[in-house]
Amino acid sequence: MKTFKTCALLLVFAFLGCTKNSADLGSKENPIKFYLVPAQDVLTLVEQGKVLQKYLSAELGLEFRIEVPSSYVAVVEAMGSKRADVAILNTLGYVLANEKYGAEAKLKLMNRGRDSYSGQIIVHASSGIKDIHQLNGKRFAFVDPASTSGYLLPSRLFKKENVKLKETIFAGKHDSVVLAVYQKAVDAGATFYTPPDDDGTPKDARWILRTQHPDVYEKVKILQLTEAIPNDPVVFRKEMPEELKVKIVEALKKYIKTPEGGKVMMDLYHITDFKEATDADYEPVRGYLKELGKTAQDFIK
């Protein structure tokens, strides 16, 4: 009798598991999981993510759940395990997600008409460092192993220039790297760079800290820029229904044209528009990896 009850319970749990797994994507039981890469202030990403979630649910009549994981690679792995259906993912993270799991780029983030950006090497204004070769033997802060501007391109630059750092850390976010340099916790760091506004206001990673530290532009200086990087993409899990991908793409393109959507996208990742994207747009990054003799997966290891 005990064996029979045990078997019966197992059958019930199996049935419930199958029911849950078979629920339509976009239902309350199986919401569309939208991940945001943790490139900057997590609180901002979470708050604006909630606004975006509300809009997508209302616009498409589907349930969404927006999440901000702890690292760049966590977004990549969520694509592989089907815990993420769609994501705004950084460039190198996309190349890895495509390489490992066949993830598809459908939109490219635009910033004031630009579809590419650069990395920058920053130093404290009082450091006396005027040339990249003076970084030999210095303490340096990268962003994340899967960051294009905050790790891949600076590493490529240092290899080409034969710069040997003494000590390196991963700060996790671009603003954290800026703060480490500002507070002199490290001698230099690597973050993203975008050109200033027309009025001259800088819009690189230092911009994130302008409210907390109004003197950040005076205290933290740009030493050198890296080569161009294709802007980050909106990425979809390969197995996701194609018609659903199209609906989300169109909803995002519509939203950014509204006052609310424009503010949300600017607060998230300084997005001013979206552009159709394909995997071919990210071949330059694969070329950078090849120069280093690595695949995306090897580089992150």
DRENLO-853789 format. One record per residue (C-alpha): residue number from 1; x, y, z. Coordinates in pm, whole numbers, always signed. Example, Ala and Ser with C-alpha at 12.3 -4.5 7.8 and 13.67 -1.06 7.14 Angstrom:
<resi=1 east=+1230 north=-450 up=+780>
<resi=2 east=+1367 north=-106 up=+714>
//
This chain:
<resi=1 east=+0 north=+0 up=+0>
<resi=2 east=+285 north=+238 up=+87>
<resi=3 east=+451 north=+169 up=-247>
<resi=4 east=+123 north=+236 up=-429>
<resi=5 east=+78 north=+572 up=-250>
<resi=6 east=+436 north=+670 up=-331>
<resi=7 east=+388 north=+589 up=-697>
<resi=8 east=+61 north=+778 up=-704>
<resi=9 east=+223 north=+1088 up=-556>
<resi=10 east=+506 north=+1069 up=-807>
<resi=11 east=+254 north=+1052 up=-1091>
<resi=12 east=+72 north=+1356 up=-955>
<resi=13 east=+396 north=+1558 up=-931>
<resi=14 east=+499 north=+1447 up=-1278>
<resi=15 east=+159 north=+1555 up=-1415>
<resi=16 east=+184 north=+1893 up=-1246>
<resi=17 east=+536 north=+1941 up=-1378>
<resi=18 east=+427 north=+1860 up=-1731>
<resi=19 east=+129 north=+2093 up=-1700>
<resi=20 east=+350 north=+2378 up=-1589>
<resi=21 east=+610 north=+2316 up=-1858>
<resi=22 east=+346 north=+2294 up=-2129>
<resi=23 east=+180 north=+2623 up=-2036>
<resi=24 east=+183 north=+2871 up=-2324>
<resi=25 east=+475 north=+3111 up=-2327>
<resi=26 east=+341 north=+3446 up=-2212>
<resi=27 east=+86 north=+3299 up=-1971>
<resi=28 east=+87 north=+3363 up=-1596>
<resi=29 east=+224 north=+3012 up=-1543>
<resi=30 east=+498 north=+3065 up=-1801>
<resi=31 east=+576 north=+3438 up=-1843>
<resi=32 east=+819 north=+3562 up=-2105>
<resi=33 east=+1149 north=+3605 up=-1922>
<resi=34 east=+1325 north=+3927 up=-2027>
<resi=35 east=+1678 north=+3967 up=-1887>
<resi=36 east=+1877 north=+4289 up=-1856>
<resi=37 east=+2256 north=+4265 up=-1848>
<resi=38 east=+2387 north=+4423 up=-1522>
<resi=39 east=+2614 north=+4676 up=-1691>
<resi=40 east=+2544 north=+4965 up=-1453>
<resi=41 east=+2346 north=+5066 up=-1143>
<resi=42 east=+2127 north=+4765 up=-1066>
<resi=43 east=+1862 north=+4967 up=-882>
<resi=44 east=+1802 north=+5179 up=-1194>
<resi=45 east=+1781 north=+4868 up=-1410>
<resi=46 east=+1529 north=+4707 up=-1175>
<resi=47 east=+1311 north=+5019 up=-1144>
<resi=48 east=+1303 north=+5096 up=-1516>
<resi=49 east=+1270 north=+4726 up=-1592>
<resi=50 east=+941 north=+4721 up=-1401>
<resi=51 east=+809 north=+5005 up=-1618>
<resi=52 east=+916 north=+4822 up=-1934>
<resi=53 east=+757 north=+4500 up=-1806>
<resi=54 east=+425 north=+4677 up=-1746>
<resi=55 east=+428 north=+4826 up=-2095>
<resi=56 east=+510 north=+4499 up=-2274>
<resi=57 east=+240 north=+4311 up=-2085>
<resi=58 east=-23 north=+4574 up=-2167>
<resi=59 east=+86 north=+4620 up=-2528>
<resi=60 east=+102 north=+4251 up=-2618>
<resi=61 east=-152 north=+4106 up=-2376>
<resi=62 east=+109 north=+3864 up=-2245>
<resi=63 east=+279 north=+3811 up=-1911>
<resi=64 east=+640 north=+3927 up=-1888>
<resi=65 east=+895 north=+3901 up=-1608>
<resi=66 east=+1202 north=+4122 up=-1630>
<resi=67 east=+1507 north=+4016 up=-1431>
<resi=68 east=+1853 north=+4158 up=-1364>
<resi=69 east=+2100 north=+3877 up=-1283>
<resi=70 east=+2429 north=+3911 up=-1098>
<resi=71 east=+2668 north=+3889 up=-1393>
<resi=72 east=+2698 north=+3911 up=-1769>
<resi=73 east=+2760 north=+3538 up=-1805>
<resi=74 east=+2447 north=+3464 up=-1602>
<resi=75 east=+2242 north=+3617 up=-1885>
<resi=76 east=+2422 north=+3396 up=-2139>
<resi=77 east=+2365 north=+3081 up=-1939>
<resi=78 east=+2000 north=+3174 up=-1881>
<resi=79 east=+1959 north=+3168 up=-2259>
<resi=80 east=+2096 north=+2816 up=-2269>
<resi=81 east=+1881 north=+2685 up=-1984>
<resi=82 east=+1564 north=+2856 up=-2114>
<resi=83 east=+1540 north=+3073 up=-1804>
<resi=84 east=+1566 north=+3372 up=-2037>
<resi=85 east=+1364 north=+3412 up=-2356>
<resi=86 east=+1481 north=+3759 up=-2455>
<resi=87 east=+1756 north=+3986 up=-2328>
<resi=88 east=+1935 north=+4311 up=-2380>
<resi=89 east=+2280 north=+4161 up=-2386>
<resi=90 east=+2625 north=+4311 up=-2425>
<resi=91 east=+2812 north=+4248 up=-2749>
<resi=92 east=+3063 north=+3986 up=-2632>
<resi=93 east=+2791 north=+3816 up=-2429>
<resi=94 east=+2583 north=+3787 up=-2745>
<resi=95 east=+2870 north=+3633 up=-2941>
<resi=96 east=+2906 north=+3374 up=-2665>
<resi=97 east=+2530 north=+3310 up=-2644>
<resi=98 east=+2519 north=+3264 up=-3020>
<resi=99 east=+2823 north=+3037 up=-3020>
<resi=100 east=+2697 north=+2817 up=-2737>
<resi=101 east=+2320 north=+2825 up=-2774>
<resi=102 east=+2230 north=+2974 up=-3112>
<resi=103 east=+2081 north=+3292 up=-2961>
<resi=104 east=+1965 north=+3541 up=-3225>
<resi=105 east=+2023 north=+3916 up=-3244>
<resi=106 east=+1720 north=+4100 up=-3383>
<resi=107 east=+1774 north=+4462 up=-3281>
<resi=108 east=+2080 north=+4677 up=-3220>
<resi=109 east=+2069 north=+4954 up=-2961>
<resi=110 east=+2125 north=+5300 up=-3109>
<resi=111 east=+2270 north=+5605 up=-2936>
<resi=112 east=+2208 north=+5938 up=-3106>
<resi=113 east=+2229 north=+5788 up=-3451>
<resi=114 east=+2534 north=+5574 up=-3374>
<resi=115 east=+2535 north=+5194 up=-3391>
<resi=116 east=+2885 north=+5149 up=-3248>
<resi=117 east=+3084 north=+5268 up=-2949>
<resi=118 east=+3434 north=+5227 up=-2804>
<resi=119 east=+3607 north=+5125 up=-2489>
<resi=120 east=+3809 north=+5377 up=-2290>
<resi=121 east=+4101 north=+5357 up=-2052>
<resi=122 east=+4053 north=+5599 up=-1762>
<resi=123 east=+4291 north=+5726 up=-1494>
<resi=124 east=+4271 north=+5964 up=-1200>
<resi=125 east=+4364 north=+6318 up=-1297>
<resi=126 east=+4629 north=+6330 up=-1023>
<resi=127 east=+4794 north=+6001 up=-1124>
<resi=128 east=+5051 north=+6158 up=-1354>
<resi=129 east=+4981 north=+5885 up=-1612>
<resi=130 east=+4992 north=+6038 up=-1961>
<resi=131 east=+5064 north=+5737 up=-2179>
<resi=132 east=+4926 north=+5383 up=-2192>
<resi=133 east=+5274 north=+5236 up=-2144>
<resi=134 east=+5287 north=+5397 up=-1800>
<resi=135 east=+5027 north=+5138 up=-1694>
<resi=136 east=+5300 north=+4875 up=-1675>
<resi=137 east=+5307 north=+4743 up=-1321>
<resi=138 east=+4988 north=+4927 up=-1223>
<resi=139 east=+4661 north=+4820 up=-1057>
<resi=140 east=+4376 north=+4800 up=-1305>
<resi=141 east=+3997 north=+4751 up=-1289>
<resi=142 east=+3806 north=+4570 up=-1564>
<resi=143 east=+3427 north=+4544 up=-1569>
<resi=144 east=+3342 north=+4178 up=-1629>
<resi=145 east=+3508 north=+3887 up=-1816>
<resi=146 east=+3221 north=+3902 up=-2068>
<resi=147 east=+3239 north=+4281 up=-2119>
<resi=148 east=+3347 north=+4396 up=-2464>
<resi=149 east=+3453 north=+4752 up=-2379>
<resi=150 east=+3537 north=+4668 up=-2020>
<resi=151 east=+3763 north=+4369 up=-2089>
<resi=152 east=+3796 north=+4230 up=-2444>
<resi=153 east=+3907 north=+4546 up=-2626>
<resi=154 east=+4135 north=+4673 up=-2345>
<resi=155 east=+4300 north=+4329 up=-2325>
<resi=156 east=+4356 north=+4337 up=-2700>
<resi=157 east=+4503 north=+4687 up=-2672>
<resi=158 east=+4738 north=+4586 up=-2390>
<resi=159 east=+4857 north=+4282 up=-2586>
<resi=160 east=+4933 north=+4492 up=-2895>
<resi=161 east=+5116 north=+4755 up=-2688>
<resi=162 east=+5290 north=+4497 up=-2465>
<resi=163 east=+5149 north=+4650 up=-2146>
<resi=164 east=+5191 north=+4426 up=-1841>
<resi=165 east=+4958 north=+4507 up=-1554>
<resi=166 east=+5061 north=+4422 up=-1198>
<resi=167 east=+4717 north=+4354 up=-1049>
<resi=168 east=+4367 north=+4334 up=-1198>
<resi=169 east=+4017 north=+4316 up=-1055>
<resi=170 east=+3668 north=+4279 up=-1200>
<resi=171 east=+3445 north=+4551 up=-1057>
<resi=172 east=+3126 north=+4407 up=-1208>
<resi=173 east=+2975 north=+4728 up=-1353>
<resi=174 east=+3100 north=+5023 up=-1554>
<resi=175 east=+3011 north=+5276 up=-1286>
<resi=176 east=+3195 north=+5063 up=-1029>
<resi=177 east=+3512 north=+5088 up=-1238>
<resi=178 east=+3475 north=+5466 up=-1261>
<resi=179 east=+3423 north=+5484 up=-884>
<resi=180 east=+3734 north=+5269 up=-819>
<resi=181 east=+3944 north=+5510 up=-1026>
<resi=182 east=+3775 north=+5815 up=-868>
<resi=183 east=+3855 north=+5686 up=-519>
<resi=184 east=+4209 north=+5581 up=-623>
<resi=185 east=+4141 north=+5219 up=-531>
<resi=186 east=+4312 north=+5135 up=-862>
<resi=187 east=+4546 north=+5326 up=-1090>
<resi=188 east=+4331 north=+5289 up=-1400>
<resi=189 east=+4029 north=+5112 up=-1544>
<resi=190 east=+3835 north=+5022 up=-1859>
<resi=191 east=+3476 north=+5125 up=-1934>
<resi=192 east=+3254 north=+5214 up=-2230>
<resi=193 east=+3291 north=+5537 up=-2426>
<resi=194 east=+3031 north=+5725 up=-2630>
<resi=195 east=+3091 north=+6074 up=-2772>
<resi=196 east=+2971 north=+6384 up=-2583>
<resi=197 east=+2641 north=+6555 up=-2654>
<resi=198 east=+2634 north=+6844 up=-2899>
<resi=199 east=+2668 north=+7082 up=-2604>
<resi=200 east=+2988 north=+6906 up=-2495>
<resi=201 east=+2840 north=+6709 up=-2203>
<resi=202 east=+3037 north=+6381 up=-2172>
<resi=203 east=+2824 north=+6069 up=-2209>
<resi=204 east=+3079 north=+5797 up=-2139>
<resi=205 east=+3067 north=+5579 up=-1824>
<resi=206 east=+3155 north=+5874 up=-1598>
<resi=207 east=+2810 north=+6015 up=-1679>
<resi=208 east=+2650 north=+5750 up=-1455>
<resi=209 east=+2821 north=+5898 up=-1147>
<resi=210 east=+2760 north=+6266 up=-1225>
<resi=211 east=+2485 north=+6303 up=-961>
<resi=212 east=+2672 north=+6137 up=-672>
<resi=213 east=+3006 north=+6288 up=-771>
<resi=214 east=+2963 north=+6613 up=-968>
<resi=215 east=+3342 north=+6650 up=-1001>
<resi=216 east=+3385 north=+6308 up=-1165>
<resi=217 east=+3470 north=+6466 up=-1504>
<resi=218 east=+3754 north=+6665 up=-1344>
<resi=219 east=+3884 north=+6382 up=-1126>
<resi=220 east=+3866 north=+6097 up=-1380>
<resi=221 east=+4031 north=+6148 up=-1720>
<resi=222 east=+4025 north=+5949 up=-2044>
<resi=223 east=+4372 north=+5817 up=-2130>
<resi=224 east=+4300 north=+5633 up=-2456>
<resi=225 east=+4014 north=+5486 up=-2660>
<resi=226 east=+3992 north=+5138 up=-2808>
<resi=227 east=+3866 north=+5043 up=-3153>
<resi=228 east=+3497 north=+5052 up=-3243>
<resi=229 east=+3251 north=+4794 up=-3108>
<resi=230 east=+2907 north=+4711 up=-3255>
<resi=231 east=+2635 north=+4833 up=-3018>
<resi=232 east=+2468 north=+4583 up=-2785>
<resi=233 east=+2179 north=+4377 up=-2927>
<resi=234 east=+1834 north=+4267 up=-2821>
<resi=235 east=+1871 north=+3888 up=-2825>
<resi=236 east=+1616 north=+3605 up=-2845>
<resi=237 east=+1634 north=+3242 up=-2745>
<resi=238 east=+1664 north=+3033 up=-3062>
<resi=239 east=+1361 north=+2811 up=-2993>
<resi=240 east=+1126 north=+3101 up=-2919>
<resi=241 east=+832 north=+3121 up=-3167>
<resi=242 east=+922 north=+3352 up=-3455>
<resi=243 east=+591 north=+3539 up=-3446>
<resi=244 east=+651 north=+3622 up=-3081>
<resi=245 east=+997 north=+3759 up=-3159>
<resi=246 east=+845 north=+3985 up=-3424>
<resi=247 east=+578 north=+4113 up=-3184>
<resi=248 east=+833 north=+4200 up=-2915>
<resi=249 east=+1062 north=+4369 up=-3167>
<resi=250 east=+777 north=+4585 up=-3296>
<resi=251 east=+661 north=+4666 up=-2942>
<resi=252 east=+1010 north=+4786 up=-2843>
<resi=253 east=+1044 north=+4998 up=-3159>
<resi=254 east=+705 north=+5155 up=-3086>
<resi=255 east=+775 north=+5214 up=-2717>
<resi=256 east=+1100 north=+5405 up=-2763>
<resi=257 east=+914 north=+5663 up=-2975>
<resi=258 east=+691 north=+5756 up=-2680>
<resi=259 east=+793 north=+6001 up=-2403>
<resi=260 east=+778 north=+5728 up=-2136>
<resi=261 east=+960 north=+5474 up=-2349>
<resi=262 east=+1227 north=+5722 up=-2449>
<resi=263 east=+1304 north=+5795 up=-2084>
<resi=264 east=+1303 north=+5430 up=-1981>
<resi=265 east=+1540 north=+5329 up=-2260>
<resi=266 east=+1773 north=+5620 up=-2192>
<resi=267 east=+1784 north=+5534 up=-1822>
<resi=268 east=+1847 north=+5167 up=-1895>
<resi=269 east=+2138 north=+5182 up=-2141>
<resi=270 east=+2137 north=+5529 up=-2302>
<resi=271 east=+1926 north=+5394 up=-2589>
<resi=272 east=+1778 north=+5655 up=-2822>
<resi=273 east=+1651 north=+5419 up=-3095>
<resi=274 east=+1662 north=+5063 up=-3227>
<resi=275 east=+1799 north=+4932 up=-3556>
<resi=276 east=+1736 north=+4597 up=-3722>
<resi=277 east=+2029 north=+4364 up=-3656>
<resi=278 east=+2167 north=+4034 up=-3782>
<resi=279 east=+2443 north=+3808 up=-3661>
<resi=280 east=+2674 north=+3943 up=-3934>
<resi=281 east=+2683 north=+4278 up=-3752>
<resi=282 east=+2895 north=+4115 up=-3481>
<resi=283 east=+3166 north=+3962 up=-3700>
<resi=284 east=+3415 north=+4236 up=-3601>
<resi=285 east=+3405 north=+4107 up=-3243>
<resi=286 east=+3481 north=+3755 up=-3362>
<resi=287 east=+3775 north=+3906 up=-3548>
<resi=288 east=+3903 north=+4066 up=-3227>
<resi=289 east=+3876 north=+3730 up=-3052>
<resi=290 east=+4061 north=+3559 up=-3334>
<resi=291 east=+4347 north=+3806 up=-3299>
<resi=292 east=+4376 north=+3698 up=-2937>
<resi=293 east=+4365 north=+3333 up=-3042>
<resi=294 east=+4044 north=+3266 up=-2850>
<resi=295 east=+3678 north=+3188 up=-2896>
<resi=296 east=+3422 north=+3382 up=-2691>
<resi=297 east=+3390 north=+3090 up=-2451>
<resi=298 east=+3768 north=+3060 up=-2407>
<resi=299 east=+3800 north=+3431 up=-2342>
<resi=300 east=+3541 north=+3426 up=-2066>
<resi=301 east=+3707 north=+3126 up=-1902>
//
